[in-house]
Amino acid sequence: MSGERYAVVSCHVERMLDDRVWAAFARLHDRRPGGFAIAALIRPPDGEAGEDEVAWLERARIAASRGPLGHHTHWTSPTHARPSSGDVSAGERVLREGRWLHEHGLAPTLFCGGGWYTDLSVVAACATLGYVDCTPRARRPAYLPARGEWAELSSPARVDLGSGTAVVAVPTTHSVGDLVRSLARPRGLAAGVVHVYFHDTDLLDTRRARALTAALRLLALRRRAVSLDDVSRDAADTAVVSWDDIARGGAGPAPQ
């Protein structure tokens, strides 16, 4: 697919045990607006929050049967995506959750850090688990804290971590609002892959859900609809970039 103009879609499935949210997502996932096989990026059930593991696994397996499956870590709690403490390595958490998913018969191929958080330990964990990383963003999310860690990447690439280790990354480029605004302009879609993401909770807002569905159908007229797994396989042979070149935030200067 190198050189082609294509698009992919993913959903951060964060409230899988909320019946209304799940029903709305399941309907959209099954319909595939625009022909998109939407990747479901899921976080494991939180035992401390009392989430039902059996019900969660049942729904996770349904999601996996309908399209690409990814692992989406919420670092602090089900309702708090970014880390709030440096006591535990973020990479160790990804490894622990990823192994739990595999032990329960799930085989995610993708990863996205909650709140777009990432660091070298997280990317190294993705390499260990064989994940393609969708955490990098084409542009800095405006709501990040001044020195909040994230990664900037504009197109699919292999990210070199040093010591001969590399991770395939397919950056996330458009929120629903970004997509709608881009489609409204004659040349609003950037070159390269368009990776649209949304949250399952977005679908509870009827107007937002309709806007997403309409935008995906229009996007499919301008870009070939493919799955994230297809793009990931193609990206394995693409350009190599250094982790140091895409890492942002942390101890460095605050964004201007």
C-alpha positions as a Python dict, from the first residue, in 0.01 Angstrom:
ca = {
    (1, 'M'): (0, 0, 0),
    (2, 'S'): (300, 229, -3),
    (3, 'G'): (222, 558, -175),
    (4, 'E'): (-153, 498, -171),
    (5, 'R'): (-403, 738, -17),
    (6, 'Y'): (-583, 536, 246),
    (7, 'A'): (-753, 573, 581),
    (8, 'V'): (-803, 367, 897),
    (9, 'V'): (-1029, 404, 1201),
    (10, 'S'): (-993, 306, 1566),
    (11, 'C'): (-1212, 338, 1872),
    (12, 'H'): (-1094, 372, 2232),
    (13, 'V'): (-1340, 128, 2390),
    (14, 'E'): (-1331, 243, 2752),
    (15, 'R'): (-1675, 156, 2892),
    (16, 'M'): (-1732, -191, 2758),
    (17, 'L'): (-1943, -294, 3058),
    (18, 'D'): (-2182, 1, 3027),
    (19, 'D'): (-2474, -156, 2839),
    (20, 'R'): (-2577, 165, 2658),
    (21, 'V'): (-2224, 246, 2548),
    (22, 'W'): (-2151, -110, 2442),
    (23, 'A'): (-2474, -138, 2242),
    (24, 'A'): (-2399, 186, 2057),
    (25, 'F'): (-2045, 77, 1977),
    (26, 'A'): (-2145, -276, 1878),
    (27, 'R'): (-2402, -143, 1628),
    (28, 'L'): (-2149, 89, 1464),
    (29, 'H'): (-1875, -174, 1470),
    (30, 'D'): (-2101, -421, 1293),
    (31, 'R'): (-2226, -170, 1033),
    (32, 'R'): (-1876, -58, 924),
    (33, 'P'): (-1970, 287, 793),
    (34, 'G'): (-1772, 367, 480),
    (35, 'G'): (-1648, 8, 476),
    (36, 'F'): (-1406, 68, 763),
    (37, 'A'): (-1310, -228, 982),
    (38, 'I'): (-1288, -26, 1302),
    (39, 'A'): (-1009, -134, 1537),
    (40, 'A'): (-1131, -180, 1894),
    (41, 'L'): (-865, -59, 2138),
    (42, 'I'): (-962, -204, 2476),
    (43, 'R'): (-837, -176, 2833),
    (44, 'P'): (-845, -483, 3059),
    (45, 'P'): (-1116, -498, 3328),
    (46, 'D'): (-1031, -316, 3649),
    (47, 'G'): (-1080, -550, 3945),
    (48, 'E'): (-1043, -270, 4199),
    (49, 'A'): (-1336, -93, 4032),
    (50, 'G'): (-1543, -413, 4053),
    (51, 'E'): (-1561, -473, 3677),
    (52, 'D'): (-1700, -814, 3581),
    (53, 'E'): (-1421, -1013, 3412),
    (54, 'V'): (-1652, -1274, 3258),
    (55, 'A'): (-1883, -1017, 3096),
    (56, 'W'): (-1582, -816, 2983),
    (57, 'L'): (-1420, -1114, 2814),
    (58, 'E'): (-1743, -1203, 2635),
    (59, 'R'): (-1768, -856, 2484),
    (60, 'A'): (-1396, -836, 2408),
    (61, 'R'): (-1422, -1157, 2204),
    (62, 'I'): (-1716, -1015, 2010),
    (63, 'A'): (-1512, -703, 1931),
    (64, 'A'): (-1217, -917, 1821),
    (65, 'S'): (-1440, -1109, 1581),
    (66, 'R'): (-1542, -790, 1398),
    (67, 'G'): (-1212, -619, 1331),
    (68, 'P'): (-857, -550, 1450),
    (69, 'L'): (-804, -565, 1826),
    (70, 'G'): (-577, -341, 2028),
    (71, 'H'): (-466, -289, 2387),
    (72, 'H'): (-547, 52, 2540),
    (73, 'T'): (-393, 120, 2881),
    (74, 'H'): (-551, 363, 3126),
    (75, 'W'): (-259, 436, 3354),
    (76, 'T'): (-441, 547, 3670),
    (77, 'S'): (-803, 424, 3666),
    (78, 'P'): (-1092, 355, 3428),
    (79, 'T'): (-1173, 728, 3434),
    (80, 'H'): (-817, 866, 3452),
    (81, 'A'): (-615, 793, 3140),
    (82, 'R'): (-273, 950, 3207),
    (83, 'P'): (-31, 843, 3484),
    (84, 'S'): (-63, 1017, 3818),
    (85, 'S'): (238, 856, 3986),
    (86, 'G'): (585, 749, 3884),
    (87, 'D'): (601, 464, 4135),
    (88, 'V'): (549, 184, 3881),
    (89, 'S'): (710, 161, 3537),
    (90, 'A'): (452, 232, 3269),
    (91, 'G'): (616, -36, 3056),
    (92, 'E'): (575, -293, 3332),
    (93, 'R'): (204, -219, 3342),
    (94, 'V'): (172, -268, 2965),
    (95, 'L'): (354, -600, 2990),
    (96, 'R'): (137, -718, 3280),
    (97, 'E'): (-187, -623, 3104),
    (98, 'G'): (-72, -761, 2769),
    (99, 'R'): (15, -1097, 2921),
    (100, 'W'): (-322, -1108, 3096),
    (101, 'L'): (-499, -1051, 2764),
    (102, 'H'): (-305, -1332, 2598),
    (103, 'E'): (-363, -1568, 2890),
    (104, 'H'): (-737, -1516, 2840),
    (105, 'G'): (-733, -1604, 2471),
    (106, 'L'): (-712, -1254, 2321),
    (107, 'A'): (-444, -1157, 2069),
    (108, 'P'): (-424, -779, 2035),
    (109, 'T'): (-197, -655, 1758),
    (110, 'L'): (-214, -281, 1834),
    (111, 'F'): (-145, -51, 2128),
    (112, 'C'): (-246, 300, 2231),
    (113, 'G'): (-152, 465, 2558),
    (114, 'G'): (-434, 636, 2746),
    (115, 'G'): (-418, 1014, 2727),
    (116, 'W'): (-153, 964, 2453),
    (117, 'Y'): (103, 893, 2725),
    (118, 'T'): (416, 706, 2621),
    (119, 'D'): (780, 671, 2716),
    (120, 'L'): (1069, 445, 2622),
    (121, 'S'): (958, 172, 2864),
    (122, 'V'): (612, 167, 2700),
    (123, 'V'): (751, 136, 2348),
    (124, 'A'): (991, -135, 2463),
    (125, 'A'): (693, -325, 2608),
    (126, 'C'): (517, -294, 2271),
    (127, 'A'): (823, -451, 2109),
    (128, 'T'): (818, -740, 2356),
    (129, 'L'): (446, -803, 2302),
    (130, 'G'): (466, -766, 1924),
    (131, 'Y'): (234, -465, 1917),
    (132, 'V'): (208, -194, 1655),
    (133, 'D'): (203, 139, 1840),
    (134, 'C'): (-74, 387, 1758),
    (135, 'T'): (9, 623, 2047),
    (136, 'P'): (214, 876, 1844),
    (137, 'R'): (17, 1176, 1725),
    (138, 'A'): (61, 1388, 1414),
    (139, 'R'): (6, 1698, 1630),
    (140, 'R'): (29, 1766, 2002),
    (141, 'P'): (-311, 1727, 2176),
    (142, 'A'): (-393, 2070, 2318),
    (143, 'Y'): (-505, 1940, 2657),
    (144, 'L'): (-176, 1775, 2755),
    (145, 'P'): (2, 1914, 3061),
    (146, 'A'): (295, 2146, 2991),
    (147, 'R'): (558, 1873, 3009),
    (148, 'G'): (328, 1581, 2941),
    (149, 'E'): (506, 1299, 2760),
    (150, 'W'): (386, 1204, 2413),
    (151, 'A'): (533, 1108, 2074),
    (152, 'E'): (509, 1300, 1746),
    (153, 'L'): (497, 1117, 1415),
    (154, 'S'): (324, 1218, 1092),
    (155, 'S'): (324, 890, 897),
    (156, 'P'): (376, 516, 957),
    (157, 'A'): (735, 424, 1038),
    (158, 'R'): (958, 183, 1223),
    (159, 'V'): (1078, 341, 1546),
    (160, 'D'): (1434, 245, 1638),
    (161, 'L'): (1474, 201, 2015),
    (162, 'G'): (1842, 119, 1997),
    (163, 'S'): (2019, -216, 2046),
    (164, 'G'): (1860, -348, 1729),
    (165, 'T'): (1502, -317, 1857),
    (166, 'A'): (1235, -143, 1649),
    (167, 'V'): (858, -100, 1675),
    (168, 'V'): (618, -34, 1390),
    (169, 'A'): (413, 280, 1461),
    (170, 'V'): (100, 402, 1284),
    (171, 'P'): (25, 749, 1421),
    (172, 'T'): (-320, 874, 1509),
    (173, 'T'): (-394, 1181, 1298),
    (174, 'H'): (-758, 1292, 1333),
    (175, 'S'): (-1024, 1320, 1601),
    (176, 'V'): (-1385, 1328, 1483),
    (177, 'G'): (-1379, 1709, 1492),
    (178, 'D'): (-1050, 1721, 1300),
    (179, 'L'): (-1196, 1493, 1034),
    (180, 'V'): (-1515, 1696, 989),
    (181, 'R'): (-1315, 2019, 957),
    (182, 'S'): (-1071, 1861, 713),
    (183, 'L'): (-1345, 1722, 491),
    (184, 'A'): (-1508, 2066, 476),
    (185, 'R'): (-1197, 2212, 310),
    (186, 'P'): (-1109, 2132, -54),
    (187, 'R'): (-760, 2012, 37),
    (188, 'G'): (-806, 1962, 407),
    (189, 'L'): (-682, 1602, 428),
    (190, 'A'): (-308, 1577, 478),
    (191, 'A'): (-96, 1351, 260),
    (192, 'G'): (-30, 997, 374),
    (193, 'V'): (-238, 782, 606),
    (194, 'V'): (-544, 928, 775),
    (195, 'H'): (-603, 757, 1110),
    (196, 'V'): (-930, 865, 1268),
    (197, 'Y'): (-1006, 783, 1630),
    (198, 'F'): (-1308, 826, 1854),
    (199, 'H'): (-1427, 709, 2195),
    (200, 'D'): (-1710, 466, 2250),
    (201, 'T'): (-1877, 725, 2476),
    (202, 'D'): (-1895, 967, 2180),
    (203, 'L'): (-2171, 747, 2043),
    (204, 'L'): (-2411, 839, 2324),
    (205, 'D'): (-2433, 1187, 2170),
    (206, 'T'): (-2672, 1140, 1877),
    (207, 'R'): (-2542, 1438, 1680),
    (208, 'R'): (-2180, 1335, 1729),
    (209, 'A'): (-2257, 976, 1631),
    (210, 'R'): (-2433, 1092, 1314),
    (211, 'A'): (-2147, 1327, 1231),
    (212, 'L'): (-1897, 1042, 1271),
    (213, 'T'): (-2097, 807, 1050),
    (214, 'A'): (-2143, 1069, 778),
    (215, 'A'): (-1777, 1173, 794),
    (216, 'L'): (-1654, 814, 759),
    (217, 'R'): (-1876, 758, 456),
    (218, 'L'): (-1743, 1077, 296),
    (219, 'L'): (-1386, 988, 390),
    (220, 'A'): (-1426, 655, 209),
    (221, 'L'): (-1499, 850, -112),
    (222, 'R'): (-1164, 1028, -81),
    (223, 'R'): (-943, 758, 68),
    (224, 'R'): (-938, 381, 38),
    (225, 'A'): (-1080, 224, 353),
    (226, 'V'): (-839, -33, 496),
    (227, 'S'): (-780, -190, 836),
    (228, 'L'): (-509, -97, 1082),
    (229, 'D'): (-367, -447, 1062),
    (230, 'D'): (-320, -404, 684),
    (231, 'V'): (-139, -72, 731),
    (232, 'S'): (73, -220, 1009),
    (233, 'R'): (200, -499, 787),
    (234, 'D'): (287, -250, 514),
    (235, 'A'): (464, -18, 760),
    (236, 'A'): (706, -294, 859),
    (237, 'D'): (902, -211, 541),
    (238, 'T'): (887, 167, 571),
    (239, 'A'): (1132, 435, 688),
    (240, 'V'): (1315, 407, 1020),
    (241, 'V'): (1309, 693, 1272),
    (242, 'S'): (1480, 721, 1609),
    (243, 'W'): (1277, 718, 1932),
    (244, 'D'): (1474, 1023, 2044),
    (245, 'D'): (1355, 1209, 1734),
    (246, 'I'): (984, 1157, 1806),
    (247, 'A'): (973, 1165, 2189),
    (248, 'R'): (822, 1485, 2328),
    (249, 'G'): (763, 1635, 2672),
    (250, 'G'): (911, 1487, 2986),
    (251, 'A'): (1197, 1682, 3136),
    (252, 'G'): (1234, 1908, 2836),
    (253, 'P'): (1106, 2264, 2798),
    (254, 'A'): (734, 2330, 2818),
    (255, 'P'): (555, 2372, 2483),
    (256, 'Q'): (518, 2731, 2366),
}
